[in-house]
Amino acid sequence: MNRSRRAIVALALAAAVAVLRGQAPEGPIKIGFIVPLSGPYAQNGRDILNGFLLCLDEIGYRAGGREIQLTVEDDQAIPAEGLTKARKLVEGDRVHLMAGALLSSTGYALAPYIESQRIPMVFPVVSADDLTQRRRGTWIVRTGYTGSQPNHAFGEYAYHTLGYRTVATIALDYAFGWESVGGFQRTFEGEGGRVAQKMWTPVSVHDFAPYLAQISRSVDAVYALFLGRSALQFMRQYEEYGLKGRVPLIGAGTTTDEHVLPFMGDEALGVVTALHYSAALDTPANRAFAAAYRARYRKVPSYYSESMYAGGKWVIAAIEALGGRVEDRARLLDALRAARPAGVPRGPVELDEYGNPIENVYIRKVERVNGELQNTVIATFPRVSQFWKYNPAEYLRQPLYSRRLAPAS
């Protein structure tokens, strides 16, 4: 009888273990990550990766009771290379979800593949407007912003608060530049201002002299959009060309973002930009994040760092909500869309029905504080939508902002 009882108990335990194994899949949760780690935008990519690594460190690379395994691929900020790396991660490494990417052009290139594979992908940085507008798909969740989003707010601010009436724009000649300038132009001209000049520079630009020579000295300000090496070079040449003291410089947030700001000098002082983050944002969540980031990487966090740190929190919240059961991609997608991560450094954020954040936009001015340049927040636009103050249905009937958008006559 004792042997029979022991056999029954052993069988019961074996059955219980089998059930538990069925409920909690074994093995790590695999996340595929695409980011430029070489080429002209390597610093931007490194900051994106750093933000994610900090987030994963804080949770010990575990969520929902399972280990997290991160596989990183360098796309060199080349859209075709990004697509190749995505295929490797999805079809070769069999990852459960994807995250990362930098350029809007890369986001547009990846979108059809992500949809065809029906795998969730989080875009913490890619700001291509139409990915959550006219060409929105099912499987992409954006946790960052659209290029036009902060610039809609900034156009009104430039007209009403800064008092500018005529502006020249100069920006990188690709989707991010077109959509950011388009957002600024729409609201600035809608309030009564005029974009008197529009100039586009190649993504690989090294010398801005031919463009700076064309800028009219009669405009009230110049709006600039650059990032990485181009932002550093533009800022230096703007001062060297004698424009800094004659025509005020404003622009998109990446132009003075913290990924380049520490390498700038007095040429950056006074530049006003708009973005959904500043390392100088004085909130408990951001102070904690900035301190942790400085302690680990010995530098100030950039918007790229915060974007992926926040995107990481989004991913972790979704995994926890599922108890680690990420094999069902549709349920994982639903969990990502429903996530409300706490402690996001940029401030309160929620997704709209199109899968894009509604969040604060900060107007920042470069100042020197305690010997360091910083983007001091001088105004806040709360709960800014990708559609600004416009009716979404009416907004979507208008064409996507492009380089062909002409200034108002």
C-alpha positions as CSV (number, residue, x, y, z in Angstrom):
1,M,0.0,0.0,0.0
2,N,2.8,2.4,0.9
3,R,4.5,1.7,-2.5
4,S,1.1,2.4,-4.2
5,R,0.6,5.7,-2.4
6,R,4.2,6.8,-3.3
7,A,3.6,5.9,-6.9
8,I,0.3,7.9,-7.0
9,V,2.0,10.9,-5.3
10,A,4.9,10.7,-7.8
11,L,2.5,10.6,-10.7
12,A,0.5,13.6,-9.3
13,L,3.7,15.6,-8.9
14,A,4.8,14.8,-12.4
15,A,1.5,15.9,-13.8
16,A,1.6,19.1,-11.8
17,V,5.1,19.9,-13.1
18,A,3.9,19.2,-16.6
19,V,1.0,21.6,-16.1
20,L,3.2,24.3,-14.7
21,R,5.6,23.9,-17.6
22,G,2.7,24.4,-19.9
23,Q,1.6,27.5,-18.1
24,A,5.0,29.2,-17.9
25,P,7.1,28.6,-21.0
26,E,10.8,27.8,-20.4
27,G,13.7,29.6,-22.0
28,P,14.4,33.3,-22.3
29,I,12.3,36.0,-23.8
30,K,14.1,37.1,-26.9
31,I,14.2,40.7,-27.9
32,G,15.7,41.7,-31.2
33,F,17.2,45.2,-31.3
34,I,18.2,47.3,-34.3
35,V,20.3,50.4,-33.9
36,P,23.2,52.2,-35.7
37,L,26.5,51.5,-33.9
38,S,28.8,52.6,-36.8
39,G,28.7,55.3,-39.3
40,P,27.7,59.0,-38.9
41,Y,24.9,58.3,-36.4
42,A,26.8,55.9,-34.1
43,Q,26.5,58.2,-31.1
44,N,22.8,58.5,-31.5
45,G,22.6,54.7,-31.7
46,R,24.9,54.2,-28.7
47,D,22.6,56.5,-26.7
48,I,19.6,54.5,-27.7
49,L,21.2,51.2,-26.7
50,N,22.5,52.7,-23.4
51,G,19.0,53.7,-22.4
52,F,17.7,50.1,-23.0
53,L,20.7,48.5,-21.2
54,L,20.1,50.8,-18.1
55,C,16.4,49.8,-18.1
56,L,17.3,46.1,-18.3
57,D,20.0,46.4,-15.6
58,E,17.4,47.8,-13.2
59,I,15.3,44.7,-13.5
60,G,18.2,42.2,-13.6
61,Y,17.3,41.2,-17.1
62,R,14.2,39.4,-15.9
63,A,10.5,40.1,-16.4
64,G,7.3,38.1,-16.0
65,G,9.4,35.4,-14.2
66,R,11.7,34.8,-17.2
67,E,15.1,35.8,-18.4
68,I,15.4,38.5,-21.1
69,Q,17.9,37.9,-23.8
70,L,18.8,40.9,-26.0
71,T,20.3,40.5,-29.5
72,V,21.7,43.7,-30.9
73,E,22.3,44.3,-34.6
74,D,24.0,47.3,-36.2
75,D,22.1,48.8,-39.2
76,Q,24.6,51.6,-39.8
77,A,21.5,53.9,-40.2
78,I,21.0,52.4,-43.7
79,P,17.4,51.4,-44.3
80,A,18.3,48.4,-46.5
81,E,20.7,47.2,-43.9
82,G,18.1,47.5,-41.2
83,L,15.7,45.4,-43.3
84,T,18.4,42.7,-43.6
85,K,19.1,42.7,-39.9
86,A,15.4,42.5,-39.2
87,R,15.1,39.4,-41.3
88,K,18.0,37.8,-39.5
89,L,16.5,38.5,-36.0
90,V,13.0,37.4,-36.9
91,E,13.6,34.4,-39.2
92,G,17.0,33.3,-37.9
93,D,17.1,34.2,-34.2
94,R,13.3,33.7,-33.7
95,V,12.9,36.7,-31.4
96,H,9.6,37.3,-29.7
97,L,9.5,41.0,-30.3
98,M,11.5,43.8,-31.9
99,A,12.6,47.2,-30.8
100,G,14.9,50.1,-31.9
101,A,15.8,51.8,-35.1
102,L,16.8,55.5,-35.5
103,L,16.0,57.1,-38.9
104,S,12.5,57.8,-40.2
105,S,13.6,56.3,-43.5
106,T,14.5,53.1,-41.7
107,G,11.1,53.0,-40.0
108,Y,9.3,53.3,-43.3
109,A,11.5,50.6,-44.8
110,L,10.9,48.2,-41.9
111,A,7.1,48.7,-41.6
112,P,5.9,46.4,-44.4
113,Y,8.2,43.5,-43.3
114,I,7.0,43.8,-39.6
115,E,3.4,43.7,-40.8
116,S,4.0,40.7,-43.1
117,Q,5.7,38.8,-40.2
118,R,3.0,39.8,-37.7
119,I,5.6,40.5,-35.0
120,P,5.3,43.3,-32.5
121,M,7.9,46.1,-32.9
122,V,8.4,49.0,-30.6
123,F,9.6,52.3,-32.2
124,P,11.0,54.4,-29.3
125,V,12.8,56.9,-31.6
126,V,11.6,56.5,-35.2
127,S,9.4,59.6,-35.7
128,A,8.1,59.0,-39.3
129,D,4.6,60.6,-39.1
130,D,2.7,58.2,-41.4
131,L,3.6,55.1,-39.4
132,T,0.8,56.1,-37.0
133,Q,-1.3,58.1,-39.5
134,R,-2.2,57.3,-43.1
135,R,0.0,54.2,-43.4
136,R,-0.4,52.9,-39.9
137,G,-0.2,49.2,-39.4
138,T,-1.2,46.8,-36.7
139,W,2.1,45.5,-35.4
140,I,4.1,48.7,-34.7
141,V,3.8,50.5,-31.4
142,R,5.5,53.9,-31.2
143,T,6.5,55.1,-27.7
144,G,8.4,58.2,-28.9
145,Y,6.8,60.9,-31.1
146,T,6.1,62.0,-34.6
147,G,8.5,64.5,-36.2
148,S,5.8,67.1,-36.7
149,Q,4.3,66.7,-33.1
150,P,6.5,69.1,-31.1
151,N,6.9,71.4,-34.1
152,H,3.2,72.0,-34.3
153,A,3.4,73.5,-30.8
154,F,6.6,75.3,-31.6
155,G,5.2,77.1,-34.6
156,E,2.6,78.7,-32.4
157,Y,5.1,79.5,-29.8
158,A,7.5,81.1,-32.2
159,Y,4.8,83.4,-33.5
160,H,3.0,84.3,-30.3
161,T,5.8,84.2,-27.6
162,L,9.0,84.7,-29.5
163,G,7.2,87.3,-31.8
164,Y,8.7,86.1,-35.1
165,R,6.9,86.9,-38.3
166,T,9.3,85.6,-41.0
167,V,11.5,82.6,-40.7
168,A,14.0,80.7,-43.0
169,T,14.3,77.0,-42.5
170,I,17.2,74.7,-43.2
171,A,17.0,71.0,-42.5
172,L,18.3,67.5,-43.5
173,D,16.7,66.3,-46.7
174,Y,14.8,63.2,-45.6
175,A,11.5,62.3,-44.0
176,F,12.4,63.5,-40.5
177,G,13.4,66.9,-41.9
178,W,10.4,67.3,-44.2
179,E,7.9,66.3,-41.5
180,S,9.4,68.4,-38.7
181,V,9.6,71.5,-40.9
182,G,6.1,70.8,-42.2
183,G,4.7,70.7,-38.7
184,F,6.4,74.0,-37.8
185,Q,5.4,75.7,-41.0
186,R,1.7,74.7,-40.8
187,T,1.1,76.3,-37.4
188,F,3.5,79.2,-37.8
189,E,1.9,80.3,-41.0
190,G,-1.5,79.4,-39.7
191,E,-1.1,82.0,-37.0
192,G,0.0,84.6,-39.6
193,G,3.8,84.1,-39.9
194,R,5.6,83.3,-43.2
195,V,8.4,80.9,-44.0
196,A,10.4,83.0,-46.4
197,Q,13.0,80.4,-47.4
198,K,13.3,76.7,-47.2
199,M,16.6,74.9,-47.7
200,W,17.4,71.2,-47.7
201,T,20.9,69.7,-47.1
202,P,22.1,66.2,-47.9
203,V,22.1,63.8,-44.9
204,S,25.9,63.4,-45.5
205,V,26.5,67.2,-45.6
206,H,29.9,68.4,-44.3
207,D,30.1,72.0,-45.3
208,F,27.2,74.4,-44.7
209,A,28.9,77.5,-46.3
210,P,26.9,77.3,-49.6
211,Y,23.6,77.2,-47.6
212,L,24.5,79.8,-45.0
213,A,25.4,82.2,-47.9
214,Q,21.8,82.0,-49.1
215,I,20.1,82.9,-45.8
216,S,18.3,86.2,-46.0
217,R,19.4,88.6,-43.3
218,S,16.0,90.2,-43.3
219,V,14.2,87.2,-41.6
220,D,13.4,87.3,-37.9
221,A,14.9,83.8,-37.2
222,V,16.3,80.7,-38.8
223,Y,14.8,77.3,-37.9
224,A,17.3,74.4,-38.2
225,L,17.0,70.7,-38.0
226,F,20.1,68.6,-37.7
227,L,21.5,65.8,-35.5
228,G,24.8,64.0,-34.9
229,R,27.8,65.4,-36.7
230,S,25.7,67.7,-38.9
231,A,24.4,69.5,-35.8
232,L,27.9,70.2,-34.5
233,Q,29.1,71.4,-37.8
234,F,26.1,73.6,-38.5
235,M,26.3,75.3,-35.1
236,R,30.0,76.1,-35.5
237,Q,29.6,77.4,-39.0
238,Y,26.5,79.4,-38.1
239,E,28.6,81.4,-35.7
240,E,31.7,81.5,-37.9
241,Y,29.7,82.9,-40.7
242,G,28.6,85.9,-38.5
243,L,25.0,84.9,-38.3
244,K,24.7,84.1,-34.6
245,G,24.6,87.7,-33.5
246,R,22.4,88.9,-36.4
247,V,19.7,86.3,-36.9
248,P,18.3,84.3,-33.9
249,L,18.5,80.5,-34.2
250,I,15.7,78.2,-33.3
251,G,14.9,74.6,-34.3
252,A,13.9,71.1,-33.8
253,G,15.0,69.5,-30.5
254,T,17.6,67.2,-32.0
255,T,19.7,70.2,-33.1
256,T,20.8,70.9,-29.5
257,D,19.9,67.5,-28.0
258,E,22.2,66.2,-25.3
259,H,23.8,63.7,-27.6
260,V,25.7,66.7,-29.2
261,L,25.2,69.5,-26.7
262,P,28.2,68.6,-24.4
263,F,30.5,69.0,-27.5
264,M,29.2,72.5,-28.3
265,G,30.4,75.8,-27.0
266,D,29.1,79.3,-26.7
267,E,27.8,79.0,-30.3
268,A,24.8,77.1,-28.9
269,L,23.9,79.6,-26.1
270,G,20.4,81.1,-26.5
271,V,19.2,78.6,-29.1
272,V,15.5,77.7,-28.6
273,T,14.1,74.3,-29.6
274,A,11.1,72.1,-28.9
275,L,11.0,68.4,-27.9
276,H,9.2,66.0,-25.5
277,Y,12.3,65.7,-23.3
278,S,15.2,67.6,-21.7
279,A,17.8,66.2,-19.4
280,A,17.3,69.4,-17.4
281,L,13.6,68.6,-16.7
282,D,13.2,69.0,-13.0
283,T,10.9,66.2,-11.9
284,P,11.6,63.3,-9.5
285,A,11.4,60.7,-12.2
286,N,13.9,62.5,-14.5
287,R,16.2,63.5,-11.7
288,A,16.5,59.8,-10.7
289,F,17.0,58.7,-14.3
290,A,19.5,61.4,-15.1
291,A,21.5,60.5,-12.0
292,A,21.5,56.8,-12.7
293,Y,22.5,57.4,-16.4
294,R,25.4,59.7,-15.3
295,A,26.6,57.2,-12.8
296,R,26.7,54.4,-15.4
297,Y,27.8,56.2,-18.5
298,R,29.6,59.3,-17.1
299,K,27.5,61.7,-19.3
300,V,24.2,63.4,-19.4
301,P,21.3,61.5,-21.0
302,S,20.0,62.5,-24.4
303,Y,16.5,62.3,-25.7
304,Y,17.7,59.1,-27.5
305,S,18.7,57.6,-24.2
306,E,15.4,58.5,-22.5
307,S,13.3,57.3,-25.5
308,M,14.7,53.8,-25.3
309,Y,14.7,53.8,-21.5
310,A,11.0,54.7,-21.6
311,G,10.4,52.2,-24.4
312,G,12.1,49.5,-22.3
313,K,9.7,50.3,-19.5
314,W,6.9,49.9,-21.9
315,V,8.1,46.5,-23.0
316,I,8.6,45.3,-19.4
317,A,5.2,46.5,-18.4
318,A,3.6,44.4,-21.2
319,I,5.7,41.3,-20.3
320,E,4.7,41.6,-16.7
321,A,1.0,42.0,-17.6
322,L,1.2,38.7,-19.5
323,G,3.1,36.9,-16.7
324,G,6.0,36.3,-19.2
325,R,3.8,34.5,-21.7
326,V,5.0,36.3,-24.8
327,E,4.7,33.5,-27.3
328,D,1.2,34.6,-28.4
329,R,2.1,37.6,-30.5
330,A,-1.4,39.0,-30.7
331,R,-1.7,39.1,-26.9
332,L,1.7,40.6,-26.6
333,L,0.7,43.4,-29.0
334,D,-2.5,44.1,-27.0
335,A,-0.4,44.2,-23.8
336,L,2.0,46.7,-25.4
337,R,-0.9,49.0,-26.5
338,A,-2.5,48.8,-23.1
339,A,0.7,49.4,-21.1
340,R,0.9,52.4,-18.8
341,P,4.5,52.3,-17.5
342,A,5.2,54.3,-14.4
343,G,8.3,56.6,-13.8
344,V,8.8,57.7,-17.4
345,P,11.4,60.5,-17.2
346,R,9.7,62.8,-19.8
347,G,6.5,63.0,-17.8
348,P,3.0,61.6,-18.3
349,V,2.4,59.7,-21.6
350,E,-0.4,57.6,-23.1
351,L,-1.1,56.1,-26.5
352,D,-3.8,57.4,-28.7
353,E,-6.1,55.1,-30.7
354,Y,-3.5,55.2,-33.6
355,G,-0.7,53.9,-31.5
356,N,1.2,57.2,-30.9
357,P,2.0,58.9,-27.6
358,I,0.1,61.9,-26.2
359,E,2.6,63.7,-24.1
360,N,4.1,67.0,-23.0
361,V,6.2,69.2,-25.4
362,Y,8.9,71.3,-23.8
363,I,10.3,74.5,-25.2
364,R,14.0,74.6,-24.2
365,K,16.6,77.3,-24.3
366,V,20.3,76.5,-24.2
367,E,22.0,78.0,-21.1
368,R,25.2,77.4,-19.2
369,V,24.5,76.1,-15.7
370,N,27.3,75.1,-13.3
371,G,29.7,75.1,-16.2
372,E,27.6,72.8,-18.4
373,L,25.3,73.6,-21.3
374,Q,21.8,72.5,-20.8
375,N,18.4,72.7,-22.4
376,T,16.5,74.7,-19.8
377,V,12.7,74.2,-20.0
378,I,11.1,77.6,-20.4
379,A,7.6,76.5,-21.4
380,T,5.4,73.4,-21.4
381,F,2.6,72.4,-23.7
382,P,0.7,69.6,-21.9
383,R,-0.8,66.5,-23.5
384,V,0.2,67.2,-27.1
385,S,-1.4,64.9,-29.7
386,Q,0.2,64.0,-33.0
387,F,-2.8,65.8,-34.5
388,W,-2.2,69.0,-32.5
389,K,-5.5,70.9,-32.2
390,Y,-6.9,69.5,-35.5
391,N,-9.7,67.0,-36.0
392,P,-7.9,63.7,-36.8
393,A,-10.2,62.7,-39.6
394,E,-9.7,66.1,-41.3
395,Y,-6.0,66.0,-40.6
396,L,-5.6,62.6,-42.3
397,R,-7.3,63.9,-45.4
398,Q,-4.4,66.3,-45.9
399,P,-1.3,65.0,-47.6
400,L,1.8,64.0,-45.6
401,Y,4.2,66.8,-45.0
402,S,6.9,66.6,-47.6
403,R,9.8,68.6,-49.1
404,R,7.3,69.9,-51.7
405,L,5.2,71.8,-49.1
406,A,5.5,75.4,-50.4
407,P,5.7,78.4,-48.2
408,A,2.5,80.5,-48.0
409,S,2.4,83.2,-50.5
